[in-house]
Amino acid sequence: MFRQSAGRSGAVRSVGYDPTTKALLVICENAGAYRYAGVPKEVYDGLLAAPSRERFVRESIEGRYPREKFPCMMVGEDV
């Protein structure tokens, strides 16, 4: 499942969630992507409903769940 932010938050561009592995993917405007492990579905639902996704990630997810950072390529960037 992958959802666009639709301009509701300045830094979070889109989010995705895999309920089988409880992995949350957050893609940011700065071309960074973060995968959080062990995130309950209720937390993902809260993120989708939050007025500010950036703030929700900062206050309810960061530091609570293991995180991996992945660089994302910008459009037009060479491989």
C-alpha positions as CSV (number, residue, x, y, z in Angstrom):
1,M,0.0,0.0,0.0
2,F,1.5,3.4,-1.0
3,R,-0.1,6.8,-0.5
4,Q,0.8,10.2,-1.8
5,S,0.9,13.0,0.7
6,A,-1.1,15.4,-1.5
7,G,0.7,18.4,0.0
8,R,-0.4,17.8,3.6
9,S,3.2,18.0,4.9
10,G,6.3,19.8,3.7
11,A,8.9,17.1,4.1
12,V,7.0,13.8,3.7
13,R,6.2,13.1,0.0
14,S,4.6,9.7,0.3
15,V,4.3,6.7,2.6
16,G,3.8,3.0,2.2
17,Y,3.1,0.1,4.6
18,D,3.4,-3.7,4.4
19,P,1.1,-5.2,7.0
20,T,2.8,-8.6,6.7
21,T,6.2,-7.4,7.7
22,K,5.0,-4.3,9.6
23,A,7.5,-2.2,7.5
24,L,6.7,1.5,7.0
25,L,8.4,3.3,4.2
26,V,8.5,7.1,4.3
27,I,9.8,9.0,1.2
28,C,10.8,12.6,1.8
29,E,10.9,15.7,-0.5
30,N,14.7,15.8,0.0
31,A,14.9,12.5,-1.9
32,G,15.6,10.4,1.2
33,A,13.7,7.3,2.0
34,Y,13.4,5.7,5.4
35,R,12.2,2.2,6.3
36,Y,10.9,1.6,9.8
37,A,10.6,-1.9,11.1
38,G,7.9,-3.3,13.5
39,V,5.4,-0.5,13.0
40,P,1.9,-1.6,14.0
41,K,-1.0,-0.9,11.6
42,E,-2.6,1.5,14.1
43,V,0.5,3.7,13.9
44,Y,0.4,3.7,10.1
45,D,-3.3,4.6,10.2
46,G,-2.5,7.4,12.6
47,L,0.1,8.7,10.2
48,L,-2.4,8.7,7.3
49,A,-4.9,10.7,9.5
50,A,-2.4,13.1,10.9
51,P,-2.7,16.8,9.9
52,S,1.1,16.9,9.6
53,R,2.8,13.7,8.5
54,E,6.2,15.2,9.1
55,R,5.3,16.0,12.7
56,F,3.7,12.6,13.3
57,V,6.8,10.8,12.0
58,R,9.0,13.0,14.2
59,E,6.9,12.6,17.4
60,S,5.5,9.1,17.1
61,I,7.8,7.0,14.9
62,E,11.4,8.3,15.0
63,G,13.4,6.8,17.9
64,R,10.6,4.2,18.6
65,Y,11.2,1.8,15.7
66,P,14.4,0.6,14.0
67,R,15.2,2.7,11.0
68,E,17.2,2.2,7.8
69,K,17.9,5.1,5.4
70,F,17.9,4.6,1.7
71,P,19.1,7.3,-0.8
72,C,16.5,7.9,-3.5
73,M,17.5,9.1,-7.0
74,M,16.3,12.4,-8.3
75,V,14.4,12.4,-11.6
76,G,17.0,12.6,-14.5
77,E,19.9,11.4,-12.3
78,D,22.3,8.9,-13.9
79,V,22.6,5.4,-12.4
